Amino acid sequence: MATCTTQGRVAAPCRPARYCGVSFTFTRHELAGAFGDLGTDLPLLVGVVLATGMDPTTVFMVFGALQIASGLVYRLPMPVQPLKAMAAIAIAGKLAPTLLAAGGLIVGTTMLVLAWTGALEWIARVVPKPVVRGVQVGLGLQLGNLALTRFLPAEGAAGWALAAMALVVILALRTNRTVPGGLVVLALGLGYAALTWPAGMPSPFGVHMPSFPTRWPTGTEFAQATLLLALPQIALSLGNSVLATRQVVADFFPEREPLTVRRIGATYGLMNLIAAPLGGLPVCHGSGGIAGHYAFGARTGASAVIYGSALVLAGLFLAGDPSAFQRLVPAPMLGALLLVEAVAVLALVRDLWPTPVAFGVALACGATAAFAPYGYAVALLGGTLLHRALRTGGWRPVWQA
């Protein structure tokens, strides 16, 4: 039995050091876990590229490079995700790439200011754990709904059969330390894609070089991006990208020295200040991404490095035609991966079950975050106020019980 050490401080005994997240282990389990978040990332990457006309090679390469950097910096399965609110708005409105870049620069700068001024630490103290759990429940509900309504039914009866087969494989191999279920599912998906490739669909293979932006956003575009993109995104980012990410790392890696919201906010901000000028998507950290990597076997930063390297290679050799690239992994297979990620996130709320009122607050916040307009902002503010009222009002004995 090894003992974990962090900055000279001895923590609790644990399994071999690689499970403490202090070293890299490039194993088949890290490889399987590396693609645990593909069901979330790939549809957004391809969707934004098709809607906005961004250069796909640049988008994939920048996104992959940031994954590698995140794995190296945190030495944890800490992947990078597209900013979901911004991506959804960009897809729906077919926004210009410069407008999306302006949004990324605004959100990145805002998060850096919040981190460096200590405002993030104040928010972390004020927002209670049941509300953070509620944000995670909301994310899990959204991921599950996306899997069930968009991806699993995508190819009709054949798609449902593929998804069912993928879920059976994942469940059957969930405790197998020799054959990772995630790798088997990906192999099945690639095999199915090869056997059913449409005659008129272009080949995804080819050599492509990145094309970087030639124009900086205008003042008008910065003003538009503030209202249209940045404001809806910030509330989601505070809840899921910062507070929930810190919590999920504490849940999965209790032997590690706790991450600070200041550090998470700083890397969040810096990533966007790097990505936007290069022509990449606005990005964040996310609790769902960590849960996805963890659920399929990843325990160190190696999974993010592997995932990022695969994305860089995909940008160079596969992503010339985004629609062809997307077909390489069938949508029902992505849905199966996404559903497993959703269950992993939802399961985190079980630690509040012994306290029924706190559990109820988490569920209410989760439903609000998932389905109400501006749900994450309403859940963060309303849930925090409700928590305080219950703790100090007539419900206090029930809460304590």
LINUR-V128752 format. One record per pair of residues at least 12 apart in sequence whose C-alpha atoms are under 8 Angstrom apart, sorted by the first residue. I is the first residue (numbers start at 1). GAP is how many residues later the second one is. If there is no record, write none. Layout:
i=<I/I>
gap=<GAP/GAP>
This chain:
i=<1/1/1/1/2/2/2/2/3/3/4/4/4/4/6/6/11/11/12/14/18/18/19/19/20/20/20/20/20/21/21/21/21/21/21/21/22/22/22/23/23/23/24/24/24/24/25/25/26/26/28/29/29/29/29/29/30/30/30/30/30/30/30/31/31/31/31/31/32/32/32/32/32/32/32/33/33/33/33/33/33/33/33/33/34/34/34/34/34/34/35/35/35/36/36/36/36/36/36/36/36/36/36/37/37/37/37/37/37/37/38/38/38/39/39/39/39/40/40/41/41/42/43/44/44/44/44/45/45/45/45/46/46/46/47/48/48/48/49/50/51/51/51/51/51/51/52/52/52/52/52/52/53/53/54/54/55/55/55/56/56/56/56/56/57/57/57/57/57/57/57/57/57/58/58/58/58/58/58/58/58/59/59/59/59/60/60/60/60/60/60/61/61/61/61/61/61/61/62/62/62/62/62/62/63/63/63/63/63/63/63/64/64/64/64/64/64/65/65/65/66/66/66/67/67/67/67/67/67/68/68/68/68/68/68/69/70/70/70/71/71/71/71/71/71/72/72/72/74/75/75/75/76/76/76/76/76/77/77/77/77/77/77/77/77/77/77/78/78/78/78/78/78/79/79/79/79/79/80/80/80/80/80/81/81/81/81/81/82/82/82/82/83/83/83/83/83/84/85/85/85/85/86/86/86/86/86/86/86/89/97/98/98/98/98/99/99/99/99/99/100/100/100/100/101/101/101/101/101/101/101/102/102/102/102/102/103/103/103/103/103/103/104/104/104/104/104/104/104/104/105/105/105/106/106/106/106/107/107/107/107/107/108/108/108/108/108/108/109/109/110/111/111/111/111/112/112/112/112/112/114/115/115/115/115/115/116/116/118/120/120/120/121/121/121/124/124/126/127/127/128/128/130/130/130/130/130/130/131/131/131/131/131/131/131/131/132/132/132/132/132/132/133/133/133/133/133/134/134/134/134/134/134/134/134/134/134/135/135/135/135/135/135/135/135/135/135/136/136/136/136/136/136/136/136/136/137/137/137/137/137/137/137/137/138/138/138/138/138/138/139/139/139/139/139/139/139/140/140/140/140/140/140/140/141/141/141/141/141/142/143/143/143/143/144/144/144/144/146/147/147/147/147/147/148/148/150/151/151/151/151/151/152/152/152/152/152/152/153/154/154/155/155/159/159/160/162/162/163/163/163/163/164/166/166/166/167/169/169/169/170/170/174/180/180/181/182/182/185/186/186/189/189/189/189/190/190/190/192/193/193/193/193/194/201/202/202/203/204/204/204/204/204/204/204/205/205/205/205/206/206/206/206/207/207/207/207/208/208/208/208/208/208/209/210/212/212/213/213/213/216/232/235/235/235/236/236/237/239/239/240/240/241/241/241/241/242/242/242/242/242/243/244/244/245/245/245/245/246/246/246/246/246/246/248/248/248/248/249/249/251/264/268/268/268/271/271/272/287/288/288/288/289/291/291/291/292/292/292/292/292/295/295/295/349/355/355/355/356/357/357/358/358/361/361/361/365/365/365/366>
gap=<12/13/14/15/12/13/14/15/12/14/13/16/251/252/250/251/244/245/243/241/281/282/280/281/233/235/236/279/280/54/55/232/235/278/279/280/53/54/278/52/277/278/51/276/277/278/275/277/276/277/152/148/151/267/268/269/267/268/269/270/272/273/276/152/267/272/275/276/148/149/150/151/264/265/266/149/259/260/261/262/263/264/265/270/259/264/269/270/272/273/147/258/272/146/253/256/257/258/259/260/301/302/305/251/252/255/256/300/301/304/296/299/300/295/296/298/299/103/298/40/41/284/283/38/40/43/44/14/15/37/236/276/277/280/44/39/42/43/273/272/39/40/41/42/43/44/38/39/42/43/44/45/43/44/43/225/155/156/224/259/263/264/265/266/151/152/153/154/257/258/259/262/263/151/152/153/154/220/221/222/257/220/221/222/256/220/251/252/254/255/259/149/250/251/252/253/254/255/213/216/217/218/219/250/17/212/217/218/245/248/249/243/244/245/246/247/248/243/244/247/14/205/242/12/13/237/238/240/241/236/237/238/239/240/241/236/231/234/235/229/230/231/232/233/234/229/230/233/227/225/226/227/223/224/225/226/228/213/216/217/221/222/223/224/225/226/227/207/208/211/212/223/226/206/207/210/211/225/203/204/205/206/209/202/203/204/205/208/199/200/201/202/150/198/199/200/201/149/144/147/148/151/14/17/143/144/146/147/196/140/182/117/118/119/123/118/122/123/125/126/125/129/181/182/116/175/176/178/179/180/181/115/119/120/123/174/119/122/123/126/127/179/126/168/169/171/172/177/178/179/167/168/171/116/119/120/124/123/126/127/162/165/160/161/162/163/164/165/160/164/159/154/155/157/158/153/154/156/157/158/151/146/147/148/150/151/146/150/144/141/142/145/139/140/141/119/137/258/253/257/256/259/222/228/229/231/232/257/230/231/234/248/249/252/253/256/107/111/112/115/230/248/111/215/216/229/233/215/227/228/229/230/231/232/233/235/245/104/105/109/227/230/231/234/241/244/245/104/108/151/152/209/210/212/213/230/208/209/212/225/226/228/229/230/227/228/229/230/231/232/101/149/203/206/227/230/231/148/201/202/203/204/205/206/201/205/225/226/229/228/195/196/198/199/194/195/198/199/189/187/188/189/191/192/187/191/185/180/181/182/183/184/179/180/181/182/183/184/179/177/178/176/177/172/173/172/170/171/169/170/172/173/172/19/167/170/169/12/15/16/12/15/122/116/117/115/114/155/148/143/147/139/140/141/144/138/139/140/138/134/135/136/137/134/123/119/122/121/113/114/115/116/117/120/121/112/113/114/115/110/111/112/114/109/110/111/113/107/108/109/110/111/112/107/106/66/67/64/65/66/61/142/141/142/145/140/141/47/137/141/46/47/43/44/45/46/19/22/23/43/44/18/42/43/40/41/42/45/12/13/14/15/18/41/39/42/43/100/38/41/97/21/15/16/17/12/13/12/58/53/54/57/52/50/53/54/45/46/48/49/52/45/46/49/13/44/45/46/43/41/42/29/41/22/25/26/14/15/18/13>
